[in-house]
Amino acid sequence: MGSAVDKARGRFKELAGRFTGDKRLEAEGRTDQAKAKARGAVRSLRERARGVMDSVGRS
């Protein structure tokens, strides 16, 4: 699943937890958002590395 969807799901959980007073759900939502952000960063880094390797391979 895309990191944007995971981030939105985490935000929803966080807000639902805040609204209902469920601290565990709120924390779970923040954790889900952090995981999604990390996954997106890894994906971006991987794509950049591929681009560099392609550039080096052509020279």
MIFIKOL-565947 format. One record per atom (N, C-alpha, C, O): residue number from 1; atom name; x, y, z. Coordinates in steps of 0.001 Angstrom, whole numbers. Each point is the difference from the previous one (the first is absolute). Layout:
REC    i  at        u        v        w
REC  NUM  CA        X        Y        Z
...
***
This chain:
REC    i  at        u        v        w
REC    1   N      855    -1180        0
REC    1  CA     -855     1180        0
REC    1   C      896     1236        0
REC    1   O     1090      -23      571
REC    2   N    -1540     1090    -1201
REC    2  CA      793     1202     -101
REC    2   C      183      698     1330
REC    2   O     -861      -61      877
REC    3   N     1991      721     -742
REC    3  CA      282      669     1270
REC    3   C     -993     1132      271
REC    3   O     -276      305     1160
REC    4   N     -260      316    -2200
REC    4  CA     -986     1071      208
REC    4   C    -1280     -551      625
REC    4   O     -597      637      869
REC    5   N      185    -1808    -1309
REC    5  CA    -1198     -632      562
REC    5   C      261     -396     1450
REC    5   O     -845      216      868
REC    6   N     2013     -794     -609
REC    6  CA      350     -393     1367
REC    6   C       89     1213      912
REC    6   O     -422      -51     1156
REC    7   N      970     1140    -1677
REC    7  CA      110     1222      796
REC    7   C    -1391      549      328
REC    7   O     -250      437     1124
REC    8   N     -648     -462    -2102
REC    8  CA    -1370      478      224
REC    8   C     -724     -887     1006
REC    8   O     -732      494      857
REC    9   N      936    -1798     -964
REC    9  CA     -619     -929      947
REC    9   C      515      274     1417
REC    9   O     -768      -20      962
REC   10   N     2066      274     -845
REC   10  CA      576      319     1302
REC   10   C     -550     1292      562
REC   10   O     -272      103     1196
REC   11   N      109      883    -2062
REC   11  CA     -558     1285      442
REC   11   C    -1431     -183      489
REC   11   O     -406      592     1000
REC   12   N     -353    -1417    -1716
REC   12  CA    -1379     -271      406
REC   12   C      -32     -665     1376
REC   12   O     -796      377      859
REC   13   N     1668    -1371     -657
REC   13  CA       55     -676     1299
REC   13   C      365      984     1108
REC   13   O     -590      -15     1080
REC   14   N     1568      868    -1363
REC   14  CA      421      980      999
REC   14   C    -1166      912      378
REC   14   O     -258      229     1182
REC   15   N     -437      285    -2178
REC   15  CA    -1124      899      270
REC   15   C    -1146     -724      702
REC   15   O     -632      557      897
REC   16   N      366    -1800    -1306
REC   16  CA    -1054     -779      656
REC   16   C      357     -239     1463
REC   16   O     -858       93      877
REC   17   N     2116     -399     -622
REC   17  CA      445     -202     1371
REC   17   C      -97     1265      823
REC   17   O     -403      -32     1163
REC   18   N      771     1143    -1769
REC   18  CA      -88     1285      699
REC   18   C    -1459      343      299
REC   18   O     -326      471     1089
REC   19   N     -543     -710    -2063
REC   19  CA    -1422      323      150
REC   19   C     -665     -848     1079
REC   19   O     -817      495      776
REC   20   N     1177    -1786     -734
REC   20  CA     -629     -912      956
REC   20   C      734      -72     1333
REC   20   O     -498     -593      957
REC   21   N     1678     1197     -896
REC   21  CA      783      -59     1233
REC   21   C      795    -1288      142
REC   21   O      499     -305     1083
REC   22   N     -378     -452    -2170
REC   22  CA      741    -1263       10
REC   22   C     1470      291     -321
REC   22   O      377      128    -1165
REC   23   N      431      -26     2197
REC   23  CA     1417      351     -170
REC   23   C      756    -1065     -797
REC   23   O      916      320     -758
REC   24   N    -1302    -1580      930
REC   24  CA      670    -1075     -727
REC   24   C     -236      127    -1502
REC   24   O      932     -145     -791
REC   25   N    -2171      415      397
REC   25  CA     -328      166    -1414
REC   25   C      706     1231     -570
REC   25   O      485      -18    -1131
REC   26   N     -437     1069     1916
REC   26  CA      689     1222     -426
REC   26   C     1489     -284     -247
REC   26   O      558      421    -1013
REC   27   N       70    -1130     1941
REC   27  CA     1419     -342     -147
REC   27   C      220     -944    -1182
REC   27   O      986      129     -725
REC   28   N    -1895    -1065      535
REC   28  CA       98     -924    -1129
REC   28   C      -71      766    -1320
REC   28   O      715     -321     -949
REC   29   N    -1569     1320      894
REC   29  CA     -104      825    -1201
REC   29   C     1282      757     -283
REC   29   O      438       78    -1148
REC   30   N      167      479     2187
REC   30  CA     1273      713     -184
REC   30   C     1093     -962     -463
REC   30   O      826      344     -845
REC   31   N     -832    -1551     1406
REC   31  CA      979    -1012     -402
REC   31   C     -199     -389    -1462
REC   31   O      970     -110     -750
REC   32   N    -2210      -95      346
REC   32  CA     -290     -342    -1399
REC   32   C      476     1097     -945
REC   32   O      536     -290    -1069
REC   33   N     -728     1544     1458
REC   33  CA      448     1114     -835
REC   33   C     1521        7     -127
REC   33   O      535      226    -1086
REC   34   N      157     -474     2194
REC   34  CA     1465      -25      -24
REC   34   C      509    -1139     -881
REC   34   O      957      177     -754
REC   35   N    -1594    -1342      846
REC   35  CA      388    -1135     -843
REC   35   C     -192      333    -1475
REC   35   O      855     -314     -828
REC   36   N    -1975      948      502
REC   36  CA     -288      361    -1394
REC   36   C     1026      999     -514
REC   36   O      454      -91    -1140
REC   37   N      -96     1037     1984
REC   37  CA      996      999     -398
REC   37   C     1354     -669     -243
REC   37   O      690      327     -966
REC   38   N     -310    -1257     1836
REC   38  CA     1269     -718     -160
REC   38   C      -11     -845    -1272
REC   38   O      985      -29     -738
REC   39   N    -2107     -662      481
REC   39  CA     -102     -802    -1222
REC   39   C      142      868    -1244
REC   39   O      658     -385     -966
REC   40   N    -1277     1553      998
REC   40  CA      102      914    -1133
REC   40   C     1423      483     -205
REC   40   O      457      127    -1136
REC   41   N      252      146     2235
REC   41  CA     1389      452      -95
REC   41   C      889    -1101     -568
REC   41   O      877      272     -820
REC   42   N    -1095    -1504     1249
REC   42  CA      784    -1127     -512
REC   42   C     -274     -187    -1487
REC   42   O      923     -225     -782
REC   43   N    -2186      318      396
REC   43  CA     -364     -154    -1410
REC   43   C      671     1085     -851
REC   43   O      514     -282    -1083
REC   44   N     -523     1511     1577
REC   44  CA      619     1106     -719
REC   44   C     1511     -203     -127
REC   44   O      576      227    -1064
REC   45   N       53     -653     2146
REC   45  CA     1436     -246      -16
REC   45   C      346    -1112     -979
REC   45   O      986       94     -731
REC   46   N    -1796    -1142      716
REC   46  CA      222    -1120     -917
REC   46   C      -89      474    -1455
REC   46   O      815     -395     -834
REC   47   N    -1808     1242      534
REC   47  CA     -153      515    -1363
REC   47   C     1187      870     -394
REC   47   O      477      -74    -1132
REC   48   N       -3      891     2055
REC   48  CA     1178      833     -288
REC   48   C     1228     -860     -255
REC   48   O      780      277     -911
REC   49   N     -610    -1318     1715
REC   49  CA     1150     -889     -172
REC   49   C      -53     -676    -1367
REC   49   O     1024     -138     -669
REC   50   N    -2213     -281      259
REC   50  CA     -134     -608    -1333
REC   50   C      387      994    -1086
REC   50   O      672     -360     -966
REC   51   N    -1096     1610     1124
REC   51  CA      343     1027     -978
REC   51   C     1495      225      -91
REC   51   O      548      147    -1092
REC   52   N      114     -120     2241
REC   52  CA     1454      177       20
REC   52   C      675    -1197     -650
REC   52   O      919      165     -802
REC   53   N    -1366    -1361     1138
REC   53  CA      602    -1201     -583
REC   53   C     -203      -34    -1514
REC   53   O      897     -409     -737
REC   54   N    -2067      837      275
REC   54  CA     -245       58    -1441
REC   54   C      933     1002     -663
REC   54   O      533     -266    -1077
REC   55   N     -332     1414     1711
REC   55  CA      882     1031     -552
REC   55   C     1440     -488      -57
REC   55   O      695      224     -992
REC   56   N     -251     -880     2033
REC   56  CA     1370     -512       51
REC   56   C      175    -1118    -1018
REC   56   O     1051     -109     -631
REC   57   N    -2062     -712      469
REC   57  CA       73    -1121     -935
REC   57   C       98      449    -1446
REC   57   O      570     -707     -831
REC   58   N    -1114     1860      524
REC   58  CA       23      505    -1380
REC   58   C     1291      729     -338
REC   58   O      309      180    -1178
REC   59   N      459      245     2190
REC   59  CA     1212      773     -312
REC   59   C     1173     -849     -359
REC   59   O     1077      523     -283
***
